[in-house]
């Protein structure tokens, strides 16, 4: 284990060894003392997260983050409550690692630390309860899908890719200001309406950050090369203005079948009128023609445009309680998600090079199979396909669709398999798990993890993330970012 990680390891051991000498809930009792309101409930956590590269002999931290979260729920009346979640953090990585100490040290720190406005305010909303209709107004995240590792229907909120897709989506979704209404139309039948005037794009860390996407690095290098040749470069961002006509609308019908052969089947029908969180890139090169020489570029313009899209989707979940043939099939849970995305755009070209932008239709679906064996051995398998088809004609012999995160060639049909195995020991205090994600281009991510619940307040976790594959593909772009991580958390 490398020296910097060794320091973090001994800190965790020290904390684990001393927690039993600390009163069980000192922070919680202190909060009750300074906020003596019967209708106010508070909770929070302190968390330390450390990770380090494992590639070669290079001792380089990827993260040394300290996080504090505060949650409060105040029940005004039986039908009205207010909830807020504030999150503050400091990542010492950019102060410790010498690779970030250059002439643009302050500027790099500001960019790499994700300077989003009001990022500290994770959620802030009012809940209104009535017998037939519930309303939630404020900054929030809405979960429509539950697939592991890849989002299919979960497209209401953008994502923070500062740590790729390693943290849970609950940590990386970027909350939006919106109104959510949900009413019971019939027994077991609920209709949800979302009205979203807010817009934020996905956050992609800049070139030089630990998890900078390949497309970001390639783009930054390309711009740098153009500027060295004397070509002026400009970037235009076309995000939707916060106007009434740009308001995003979502609808979801959720129902549970009560009787018949499909009894117990839960399904949803989904519709989302929104803007893509991953902006499409449109390029324009200006210049002049010199006789005998040809076209000489002198200006390059890159336009990042948020495309207006429509998402039509559905999901289902069904537990099999009776054997199909004997006991075969009994105990399995089948689930699935499907999404058709209309009106999106993708770049075409060759590896690393954008030639043009075309309109595409996208089809995404996932089938999941879950079961618990031997009382507490959980197994979850997913079959996922992502299908992209251009609606515009282009020379397929010369160009191909480009994969957004890597700017590498994209197959029309991409297949992904995932498998998650988890269990527990010592009355659920020790919880090992492993997640394997495989792409059909021999693209891998393997993430084993062990969590240990010390007591009601303290929990530690550690594990690894292994990446394997070519840089043009989803996980292969981080092939040299294999890492070990340690986390400790105190909650109250």
N, C-alpha and C positions, 0 to 999 in steps of 0.2 A: 504494500500500500504506500502511496506516495506521501512525502512529508506533510504537505498541506492538508491532505485528507486525513492523515494520522492525527493531526491536531483536532480536527472536527470529531474524529472517532472517540478520542479520550474525553472531549467535552461531553459527548453523549453518555459515556460510561459514568462520568462524574455525576451528571444529572440523574441518571437512573439509580445510582447508589445513594443519593441524598434525598430523593423525593419522599421516602418514608419518614424522614425526620421533619418534614414540613407539614403544617396543618392541612387537613384535607381540602378545604375550599376557602383559603384566605381571601382571594380576590373576590369571589362571589359574596362572601359575608361583608367585605368592605363596600361593595357596590350597593348592597341592601341597606347599609348604614347611611350612606350619603344620598341615596335616592329612596326614601321611605314611602313609596307610592304603591298602594296595594295592586293597582292595575298595571303597573310597569314591570315587565320582565326583561332582564338583561342577560346577555351571555357574551362570551368572547374567547379569544385564543391568542397565544403567542406561538410562533413557529419559526424554527431555524432550518434552512434548506442549504445543503452543501453538495456540490457535484464536481467531479474532476474527470478529465480525459484519461483514457486507458491506452491510447494508441502509442506504440513505441515507448520511449523513455521520457517523453516530454511531460513534465509536471505542470499542467496548466489547468487552473480552475475554470469551470464553466458557470459556476454560480456560488455565491456566498450571501444568501438573502436572509434577512430578518423581517418577519411579517407580524403585524398586530391587527387583529380584526375585532370589531365591536358590533354587537347586534342588540337592538332594543325593539320591543314590541309593547305599545301602549294601547290598552283597550279603553277607548273613550266611553262607549256604551256597548250594549249587547249586540248592536248592529254595525258599529263603526270601530275600526282599529287602525293604528299607524305603525309601520315597520320601517326600520332603517338598518343598513349594514354598511359600516365604514371600514375601509381597509388601508392601512399605512404600511409602507415597506421601504427598506433600504438594502440595496445590493452592493456589498463592498468589493465585488469583483473588479470593477473598473478603477478602483483606487489601489488595489493590491497587485493586479497583474501588470507587469511592466510593458506588455505589448500594447497597452492603451495609453501609455505616457508619451505622446508625441507632441508636436507643436500645436496640434488642434485638440489638446487634451480636454478642455472644457466643452468645446463644441461636440466632440465625440461622446462625452458623457451625457450631455443633454439629449442627444439623439438616441443613444443606445438605451437610456433609461425609460424610454417610451413617454414622451411629453404629451400625453392626452389630457385634455381639459377635464377636470373633475373625476379623474380616474379613482381617486380615493373614495368616492361615493359609489359603492357597488350597487346598492338598491335603496330606494326611498319611495314608499307608496302608501296610499290609503286603501283599506279594504272595507267594502260596504256589503253587508249580508242581508238578504231578504229571503222569504220562504221559496221563491221561484227564480230569483236572479241575484247573482253575486257580481260585484264590480271591483276592479283593482285599477287605480289611477296613479301613475308615477313611473319612476325609473325601475325597470324590472327585466328579467329574462324569462322567456317562454320556451318550454321544452316540448317539441313535437315528436322527436325520434329518440331511440334508445340503442342504436347500433354501437358496437365497440370499434374504436379506431377510425371509422369513416362516417361522415355525416351523410344521411340520405334525406330524411324529412326535416331534420333539425336545422332549419334555415331561417328562422325568425330573427335571430341575433347574429351579428358578425362575431368573428373570433380574433383573439390575440394570439398570434403565432410566435411570440417572443421566445417560447420554449417548445416550438414545434407543436406536436400533439401529445406530448408526454404527460402533462398534468390532466386531471379530469376536466371534462367540458364545463362543469359547474364553476371551475376556477378561471377558464379561458374565454367563456362567452363575454362579450361586451354588452352590458345592459343598455336598453334604449328607453326613452320616455314614450309611454303609450297608455292607451285605455284598453283594458281587457274586460269584456262582459261574458258571463257564462250563465246560461239559463237551462233549467230542466224542462224540456219540451214535452217529454213523455216519461213513463217509468223506465229508468235506466238509459234514457236518451238525453244527451246534453249538447247544446249548440254553443260554440265559443266564437266571439267576434273580437278581432283586434283592429284598433285604429292607431296607426303609428305615424306621427308627423316627424319623428326624429330619424336622422340618418348618420351612421358612422360606417366607414369601410372596414374591412379586415385590417389588422395592424401587422405589417411585415417588418421585422427588424432590418436596419440598414446594413449595407456591406460592412464587414468587420465585426459584426455581432456574433456571438457563439453559434446561433442557429439561423444565420442569414440564409435565405433561400438561394438556390443556384441562380435563378432568374434575376434576383436582385444583384448578385455579385457580377454576373455577366453584363447586365445593363450598366452598372457603375463603371466597369472596365471599358465598355464600349464608348461611353460618354467621355471618359478620361482620354482615350485614344483620339477621339474626334477633336477634342479641345487642343491636344498637343499638335494636331495638324492644322490648327488655325480655324477650324469649323466652329461657329457659334452654336451652342446647344440651348434649347429652351424646352421647358416642360409645362404643360397646361393640364390642370386637374378640373374635370367637369363633374362635380358632385351635384346631386339634385338639391336645389334651394328648398328651404323650409317654407313651402307654400301649400295652400289647400289642394291644388291640383297634383302635387307630388306626394300626397299622403298615401301611405301603404296600408293595405287592407288584408286581413286574414280571416278565414272562416274554417272552423273544424266541427264536424259532426261526430260525436262519439256515442256508441251504443253497445250494450251487452245483450246478446240473444238469450232469452230466458228458457225456451223449451225447444224440443225437437232434437234431431241428430246433431245440430250445431250448438246445443245448449252450452252456455259458458263462453262462447266466442265473443271476444271484445274486438271491435273494429272501429276505425276512424276513416272519414273522408275529409280531405284537406284541400284548401285553395289559398294561395298567397299571391297578391299583386304587390310586387316589391321592386327593388333595384338590386342588381348584383353587388355583392360586397367586394368582389375581386374585379377591379376596373380593367376593361379591355384597353389594349394599347394600339393607338393609331399613329403611324409615323409619316412624316412629310420631309423630304429632302429638297432644299432649294440650292440653286447654283446657276452657272452660266456655261455656255459652250465656247470653247476655243478651237478655231479651225486647225485641223491636223492633230489636235490633242484629244478633243472630246469633251464630255461633260465634267465640269469641275465643281464639286459641292462647296458651298460656303456657309450653309445654315442647315441645322437639323432640328426638327420640331417633333416632340413626342406628346401626344394627347392621351391622357388617361381618362376614360369615360365610364361612368357607372351606367350600365345598360338596364333599361326597364324590362323586367321579365315577369312571366307568370308561371306559377308552380301548381301543378295538379298532382295530388298524391293520395295515398291510402296506406293503412297499416292494419295488421291483425295480430291477435295473440290468443292461443287456444291451448289449454292444458288437457292432455289425454288421460282420463281417469279409468278407462276400460281398455283392455287389450284388444288390438285389432284382430290378431290371430293368436288365441291363447293369451299369454301375458305380453306378447310382442307389441311394443309401442307404448305400453302402459307406463305412466310416470314422466313421459316426455312433454315438454312445452314447445309448441311450434309458434314462431312469430315471423313477421315479414313487414317490409316497408317498400313502397314504390313511389318514385317521383318522376314526373315529366316536366322538364324545364323548357319553356317556350320563349324565344326571343333573345337568347344569350349570344355572345360573340366570342370567337377564339382567334388567335393568331395562326397564320400558316407560314411555313418557311423551311429552313434546314436547322440542324442542331445549333443552338445559340443565336441564330440569325432570323429576325422577323422580316418577312417579305410583304405581308398584307394581313388584313383582318376580314374574316368571313362570319356570316350569321350561321348559327348552329342550333340544332335541337339536341337536348340531352335526355337520356333515359337512365335512371338509376334504380336498382332494386337490391334488396338484401333478404335472404332467408336464414332464419336462426333456429337452432335446435339445442335445447337446454335440458339437462337432467341432473339429478342428484343421485350418486351411487354411494352405497355403504354408509348411509345416514348423513354424512357431512362432506362428501367429495363431490364438489360441483364441477360440471362440465358444460361448456358453451361453445358451439361451433357456428360459424357464419359463412355463407356463400354470397359474395357480393359481385355485381357487375356494373360497370360504368360505361355507357354507350354514348358516343358523340358523333353526330352526323351533320356534315356541312349542307346548308341549303343553297350555297353559291358554288358555281363551277370554278375549278382551278386545276392546274396541271399536276395531277397526282403522281406523275412520273418524276417530277422535279421537286415538288414540295409536299409537305405533310402537315397535319394539324400539330400544333405545339402544345405541350403540357404546361399549364400555367405556372406551377411552382418551380419547374426546372428549366423551362424553355428547351426541352428535349422532344424528340418525336413521340407522338401519341398514337397508339393503336385505336382503331374505331371502337373496339371492344376491349376493355381492361377488366381482368378478373382478379379478385382479391379473396383470399381465404384467411379466416382468423380462428384461433382456438384459444380459449381461456380455461384454465384449470385452477381451482382454488379449494382450500379446505381450512380446518382450524383444529387446534389442540389446546389442552389445558383450559377447558371450558370457554373457548373462543378468545382466549387471551393471545395466543400465537396464531397468526393468520398468513400462511404462505400462499402465493399465487404466481402464475406465469401466464403471460400473454404473448402469443405468437401471431404475427401478421405476415402473410406471404403474398406477393404480387406475381402474376404469371410471367414476368420478365426476370425471374430469379431475384426478386427484390424482397429483402427480409428485414423484420424487426423482431427481436426476442427480448422480452422484459420480465425477468424474474424479480420478485419482491417478497419481503417478509415484514409484517407489522407485528409489534409486540405491545399489548396494552398492559402497562405497568400497574396502574390503578385507575380510578374513575377520572382522574385529571390528566395523567401523563401517558403519552404514547410515543414510541420510537419506531422508525421504519428504515429499511435499507434495501438496496438492490442494485441491479445493473440494467443498462440499456445497450444492446448490441445491434448494430446496423450492418447490413451487407447488401451489396448490389452496385450497379453502375450509376454514375452521377446524373444520368438523364431521368432516373426514376425516383419514386416517392421517397423511399427510405435510403436508397443508395447514395443520394446526394450528401448524406451524413455518414458515409462509410468510415471516415476518419474521426468520428465523434463518439465512438464507444466510450461509455462512462460508468462510473460507480457513484452512487448517491446515498446520502444519509439525511434523515429528517427527524426532528424531535418537536413535539407539540404539547403545549399545556393548554387545557380548556377549562372553562368554568361556566 
